[in-house]
């Protein structure tokens, strides 16, 4: 992929712009339904509680062997924990710099509670909503359904975008496939808990923060 051909950026939120793992840790150790069981949980033990499925490649509450569905419901229902996912360092600054470079930017967030997620996104991304378009889509029964593929395609038409000029920056492995199937270019975001890409996707560029993504994009503009 030639970075100089990219004009549009779709940022996933959780695991890319915002620290969902932070929210999960404080939810497990602080929510009244789970704090007795996990009050002594150490940060590095998160993957032991939430086993990472190969198709996810990152932490998800729903992967808990016994309580996944209940945990996901309780997390979405309690706004204190649901909204406790701070932006990663320099996110606002990087988005502003990319806007100045002429990139069109969007968020692409799939969730089980669209209303709650949109309220959170409008709040935490308020400094950049003058140029950042926030898109939020309802998940189906499974995390890796076609919701994000369908919404990406809708956005290409709605905003007159060319998929081949677009990247999706996402940490979930199933969304790398979504980007490819929609015609866009996948970019993988990594953190200490993300697992390696499958061999067939090993060609996808991987970065550990948004600053690295920006540096990669603008290298051909210098």
ABEGO torsion letter per residue (X at the ends): XBAAABABBBBBABGAABBAAAAAAAAAAABAAAAAAAAABBAAAAAAABBBBAAAGBBBAAABAAAAAAAAAAAAABAAAAABBBBBBGAAAAAAAAAAAGBBBBBBBBBABAAAAAAAAAAAAAAAAAABBBBBBBBBABAABAAAAAAAAAAAAAAGBBAAABBBBBABAAAAAAAAAAGBBBBBBBBAABBBBBAAAAABBBBABAAAAAAAAAAAAX
